[in-house]
Amino acid sequence: MESKVVPLSLEPKMKISETVDQAMLMQMFDRIALPTFVLDKDHTVIHWNSALEALSGFNRADMIGTRDHWKPFYSSNRPCLADLILQGGKDQDVKHYYTNKCTRSELIEDAYEGEDYFPDCGEEGAWLHFTAAGIYSSSGEMIGAIETLENISARKKAEFELLERERVYKELSITDSLTGLHNSRHFYNQLEDALETARRYHHPFTLCFFDLDDFKKLNDNHGHLTGDKVLETFGTLVRSSLRTLDSGYRYGGEEFAILLPSTDVEGASVVAERVRESLQNYQFVLEGGEKLQASVSIGITSFKNGDNVQALMHRADSALYEAKRKGKNCVVSI
């Protein structure tokens, strides 16, 4: 169906000889690759180019002469950026409708530009960069506004994919691949941060050390594949026993730690016992149907004024040694 052609004339009293030929003006807008629409001072659409038809799915014949320019972008009637320009282009109005999404244009005086996601634009929604500016008569009166749009969905998708890859890479760099717990490098960094927070805000903070009992013997008797299975399972048991603000680490071969912020020794002992009992009650089934049980010894200490990393780790290690001396498979706090 052929689109309805409506002459674009923002200044009815201006002679055609004093401006561009109307047909040429129409062609000029349609030759612009950027989706573009123009409003008169009454917020009525007077131009809707073919690029915007392709982006929005709305035919110009249905848009010109209406105030329905919001329909391709929003589920209910609200001002577009061009409307705000016509209303005076006040910063507070722009901020109200486009919070942290628009800034004043560096290229066009009194214009705004921004970008946002429009879930109602097209079949799958679109990320758009948009710029709106006023159109003025020769006497300086605002007689309309023009808004241009650019579909930046591909760029935003690439940006999000890059951020996700960076997030995954960062997570992998601080994670032990076998157990799913954080690794030793991250443990020392987080321990420093936890100590600094405890010093500054006088919050309780507890460190727990775990050591799988007789792990070398287990490896020697049943092989490293079984040993890896025990390590992997223990990592799962630790993760399932922690709160959101707690964190677990594998900082040695069969050595583990958890950091428990805002937790005293009594509270940490409850968590440690839960982990110990979970492992004790877990039955590993080996090839041939043989069953294996493993156990862990645990040492606990809490932050004291004047502690540094070395002092805190030394006390936790001493508590762990005492748990081993007492016969293993137990929790000792200092």
C-alpha positions as CSV (number, residue, x, y, z in Angstrom):
1,M,0.0,0.0,0.0
2,E,1.4,3.4,-1.0
3,S,2.2,5.6,2.0
4,K,0.1,8.8,2.3
5,V,2.2,11.9,1.6
6,V,1.5,14.9,3.8
7,P,3.5,18.1,3.1
8,L,6.0,19.1,5.7
9,S,5.5,22.8,6.5
10,L,6.5,24.1,9.9
11,E,6.0,27.7,8.8
12,P,2.8,27.9,6.7
13,K,3.4,31.6,5.9
14,M,6.9,31.0,4.4
15,K,6.9,30.9,0.7
16,I,8.1,27.7,-1.1
17,S,10.6,29.8,-3.0
18,E,12.2,30.8,0.3
19,T,12.8,27.2,1.4
20,V,13.5,23.8,0.0
21,D,11.0,22.3,-2.4
22,Q,8.5,20.2,-0.5
23,A,9.0,17.1,-2.5
24,M,12.8,17.4,-2.1
25,L,12.3,17.9,1.7
26,M,10.2,14.7,1.9
27,Q,12.9,12.9,-0.1
28,M,15.6,14.3,2.1
29,F,14.0,12.9,5.3
30,D,13.5,9.5,3.6
31,R,17.1,9.4,2.5
32,I,18.2,9.8,6.2
33,A,19.3,6.3,7.4
34,L,18.5,7.2,11.0
35,P,14.8,6.6,12.1
36,T,13.4,10.1,12.4
37,F,10.1,11.8,13.2
38,V,9.1,15.5,13.4
39,L,6.5,17.1,15.6
40,D,4.9,20.5,15.1
41,K,4.4,22.8,18.1
42,D,1.1,21.1,19.0
43,H,3.0,17.7,19.3
44,T,1.4,16.4,16.1
45,V,3.5,14.1,13.9
46,I,4.2,15.9,10.6
47,H,6.9,13.5,9.4
48,W,7.7,9.8,9.9
49,N,10.5,8.6,7.7
50,S,10.9,5.1,6.1
51,A,13.8,4.2,8.4
52,L,11.4,4.7,11.4
53,E,8.7,2.7,9.6
54,A,11.2,-0.2,9.4
55,L,12.3,0.1,13.0
56,S,8.9,0.6,14.6
57,G,6.6,-1.4,12.3
58,F,4.3,1.7,12.3
59,N,3.4,3.1,8.8
60,R,3.7,6.8,8.3
61,A,0.2,6.9,6.9
62,D,-1.1,5.8,10.3
63,M,1.2,8.2,12.3
64,I,1.2,11.5,10.4
65,G,-1.5,13.9,11.7
66,T,-1.7,12.0,15.1
67,R,-0.1,12.3,18.5
68,D,0.6,8.6,18.6
69,H,4.4,8.8,18.2
70,W,4.8,7.2,21.7
71,K,3.1,4.0,20.6
72,P,6.2,2.2,19.1
73,F,8.2,2.9,22.3
74,Y,5.9,2.7,25.3
75,S,3.0,0.6,26.4
76,S,1.0,3.7,27.6
77,N,0.9,7.3,26.6
78,R,3.9,9.3,28.0
79,P,6.1,12.0,26.6
80,C,8.9,11.2,24.2
81,L,12.1,13.3,24.3
82,A,10.9,15.5,21.5
83,D,7.7,16.3,23.5
84,L,9.9,17.5,26.4
85,I,11.9,19.7,24.1
86,L,8.6,21.3,22.9
87,Q,7.6,21.8,26.6
88,G,10.8,23.8,27.2
89,G,13.5,21.2,27.5
90,K,13.7,21.6,31.3
91,D,16.4,19.4,33.0
92,Q,14.0,18.3,35.7
93,D,11.5,17.1,33.2
94,V,14.1,15.1,31.3
95,K,15.4,13.6,34.5
96,H,11.9,12.6,35.6
97,Y,11.2,10.6,32.5
98,Y,14.8,9.5,31.6
99,T,16.5,9.2,35.0
100,N,20.3,8.8,34.4
101,K,19.6,8.0,30.7
102,C,19.8,11.5,29.0
103,T,22.3,14.3,28.9
104,R,22.5,17.6,27.1
105,S,24.0,17.2,23.6
106,E,27.5,18.4,23.1
107,L,26.9,19.1,19.4
108,I,23.5,20.7,19.3
109,E,22.6,23.6,21.6
110,D,19.4,23.0,23.7
111,A,19.2,19.4,22.5
112,Y,19.3,16.2,24.6
113,E,20.6,12.7,23.8
114,G,20.4,9.4,25.6
115,E,20.0,5.7,25.3
116,D,17.5,3.3,26.8
117,Y,16.0,-0.1,26.3
118,F,12.5,-0.1,24.8
119,P,10.8,-3.4,25.3
120,D,7.8,-2.4,23.2
121,C,9.8,-1.4,20.1
122,G,9.7,-4.0,17.4
123,E,9.1,-7.7,17.9
124,E,11.8,-8.3,20.5
125,G,12.4,-4.8,22.0
126,A,15.4,-2.6,21.1
127,W,18.2,-0.6,22.6
128,L,18.0,2.9,21.1
129,H,20.2,5.9,21.1
130,F,18.0,9.0,20.6
131,T,18.5,12.7,20.1
132,A,15.9,15.4,20.2
133,A,16.2,19.1,19.3
134,G,13.9,22.0,18.7
135,I,13.2,23.6,15.3
136,Y,13.0,27.4,15.2
137,S,11.5,30.0,12.9
138,S,13.6,32.8,11.5
139,S,12.4,34.9,14.3
140,G,13.6,32.4,16.9
141,E,10.2,30.9,17.9
142,M,10.1,27.2,18.5
143,I,7.8,25.7,15.9
144,G,8.5,22.0,16.2
145,A,10.9,19.3,17.3
146,I,12.8,16.6,15.6
147,E,13.9,13.3,17.1
148,T,16.3,10.9,15.6
149,L,16.9,7.3,16.8
150,E,19.6,4.7,16.2
151,N,19.2,1.0,16.9
152,I,22.2,0.1,19.1
153,S,20.9,-3.3,20.1
154,A,23.9,-5.1,18.5
155,R,26.4,-2.9,20.3
156,K,24.7,-3.3,23.7
157,K,24.5,-7.0,23.2
158,A,28.3,-7.1,22.5
159,E,28.9,-4.9,25.6
160,F,26.8,-7.2,27.8
161,E,28.6,-10.2,26.4
162,L,31.9,-8.7,27.1
163,L,30.9,-7.8,30.7
164,E,29.6,-11.3,31.2
165,R,32.9,-12.8,29.8
166,E,34.9,-10.5,32.1
167,R,32.7,-11.6,35.1
168,V,33.1,-15.2,34.3
169,Y,36.9,-14.8,33.8
170,K,37.2,-13.0,37.1
171,E,35.1,-15.7,38.8
172,L,37.2,-18.4,37.3
173,S,40.4,-16.7,38.4
174,I,39.3,-16.8,42.1
175,T,37.6,-20.2,42.1
176,D,39.0,-23.6,42.7
177,S,37.7,-25.7,39.7
178,L,37.4,-29.0,41.6
179,T,35.4,-27.8,44.7
180,G,33.7,-24.7,43.4
181,L,35.0,-22.8,46.5
182,H,37.2,-19.7,46.2
183,N,41.0,-20.3,45.9
184,S,43.8,-19.4,48.2
185,R,44.7,-16.2,46.5
186,H,41.2,-14.9,47.0
187,F,41.2,-16.2,50.6
188,Y,44.1,-14.0,51.6
189,N,42.6,-10.9,49.9
190,Q,39.2,-11.5,51.6
191,L,40.8,-12.2,55.0
192,E,42.6,-8.8,54.9
193,D,39.3,-7.1,54.0
194,A,37.4,-8.9,56.7
195,L,40.0,-7.9,59.3
196,E,39.9,-4.3,58.2
197,T,36.1,-4.2,58.5
198,A,36.2,-5.8,61.9
199,R,38.8,-3.3,63.1
200,R,36.9,-0.3,61.7
201,Y,33.4,-1.1,62.7
202,H,34.1,-3.4,65.7
203,H,32.0,-6.2,64.3
204,P,32.6,-9.8,65.4
205,F,34.3,-12.0,62.8
206,T,35.3,-15.7,62.9
207,L,37.7,-17.8,60.9
208,C,37.4,-21.6,60.6
209,F,40.1,-24.0,59.3
210,F,39.1,-27.5,58.0
211,D,41.5,-30.3,57.3
212,L,40.2,-33.7,55.9
213,D,41.4,-36.5,58.2
214,D,43.9,-39.1,56.8
215,F,43.5,-37.7,53.3
216,K,46.9,-39.0,52.1
217,K,46.0,-42.5,53.3
218,L,42.7,-42.2,51.5
219,N,44.5,-41.3,48.3
220,D,47.0,-44.1,48.7
221,N,44.4,-46.7,49.4
222,H,41.7,-45.7,46.9
223,G,43.4,-43.6,44.3
224,H,43.3,-39.9,43.4
225,L,40.0,-40.1,41.5
226,T,38.3,-41.1,44.8
227,G,40.3,-38.4,46.6
228,D,39.0,-35.8,44.1
229,K,35.5,-37.0,44.6
230,V,35.8,-36.5,48.3
231,L,37.2,-33.0,47.8
232,E,34.5,-32.1,45.3
233,T,31.7,-33.4,47.6
234,F,33.2,-31.6,50.6
235,G,33.2,-28.3,48.6
236,T,29.5,-28.9,47.9
237,L,28.7,-29.6,51.6
238,V,30.6,-26.4,52.7
239,R,28.7,-24.2,50.1
240,S,25.3,-25.6,51.2
241,S,26.1,-24.8,54.8
242,L,27.0,-21.1,54.4
243,R,24.8,-18.0,54.5
244,T,25.0,-15.4,51.7
245,L,27.5,-13.2,53.5
246,D,29.8,-16.2,54.5
247,S,32.5,-17.4,52.1
248,G,34.3,-20.7,51.7
249,Y,37.8,-21.4,50.4
250,R,40.1,-24.3,49.4
251,Y,43.5,-22.9,50.4
252,G,45.5,-26.1,50.3
253,G,45.3,-29.7,49.0
254,E,42.9,-30.9,51.6
255,E,42.8,-27.7,53.6
256,F,39.8,-25.4,53.7
257,A,38.6,-22.3,55.4
258,I,35.4,-20.3,55.9
259,L,35.1,-16.6,56.8
260,L,32.1,-15.8,58.9
261,P,31.5,-12.0,59.3
262,S,29.3,-10.7,62.0
263,T,29.5,-14.1,63.7
264,D,31.0,-15.0,67.1
265,V,32.6,-18.4,68.1
266,E,29.4,-19.9,69.2
267,G,27.6,-19.1,66.0
268,A,30.6,-20.4,64.0
269,S,30.7,-23.6,66.0
270,V,27.1,-24.3,64.8
271,V,28.1,-23.9,61.2
272,A,31.3,-26.0,61.7
273,E,29.4,-28.8,63.3
274,R,26.9,-28.8,60.5
275,V,29.7,-29.2,58.0
276,R,31.4,-31.9,60.0
277,E,28.2,-33.9,60.5
278,S,27.3,-33.6,56.8
279,L,30.6,-35.1,55.8
280,Q,30.5,-37.8,58.5
281,N,27.1,-38.9,57.4
282,Y,27.9,-38.9,53.7
283,Q,28.6,-42.3,52.1
284,F,30.9,-42.5,49.1
285,V,30.2,-45.5,46.9
286,L,33.3,-46.8,45.2
287,E,33.6,-49.1,42.2
288,G,32.4,-52.6,43.1
289,G,29.9,-51.2,45.6
290,E,32.4,-50.6,48.4
291,K,31.4,-47.7,50.7
292,L,33.7,-45.1,52.1
293,Q,33.2,-42.5,54.8
294,A,35.4,-39.4,55.4
295,S,35.8,-37.0,58.3
296,V,37.2,-33.5,58.9
297,S,38.9,-31.8,61.8
298,I,38.0,-28.1,62.4
299,G,39.7,-25.2,64.3
300,I,37.9,-22.0,65.1
301,T,39.0,-18.6,66.3
302,S,37.4,-15.1,66.4
303,F,38.9,-11.7,65.7
304,K,40.5,-9.9,68.7
305,N,41.7,-6.3,68.9
306,G,45.2,-6.0,67.6
307,D,44.9,-9.1,65.3
308,N,46.7,-9.2,62.0
309,V,46.4,-12.0,59.4
310,Q,49.3,-14.0,60.8
311,A,47.9,-13.8,64.4
312,L,44.4,-14.9,63.4
313,M,45.6,-17.7,61.2
314,H,48.0,-18.9,63.8
315,R,45.2,-19.3,66.4
316,A,42.9,-21.0,63.9
317,D,45.8,-23.4,63.0
318,S,46.5,-24.1,66.7
319,A,42.8,-24.9,67.2
320,L,42.9,-27.2,64.2
321,Y,46.0,-29.0,65.5
322,E,44.3,-29.5,68.9
323,A,41.3,-31.0,67.1
324,K,43.7,-33.5,65.4
325,R,45.4,-34.2,68.7
326,K,42.0,-35.0,70.3
327,G,41.4,-37.8,67.8
328,K,40.1,-35.9,64.7
329,N,36.6,-35.5,63.4
330,C,35.8,-32.8,66.0
331,V,35.6,-29.0,66.4
332,V,37.9,-27.0,68.7
333,S,37.7,-23.3,69.3
334,I,40.3,-20.9,70.7
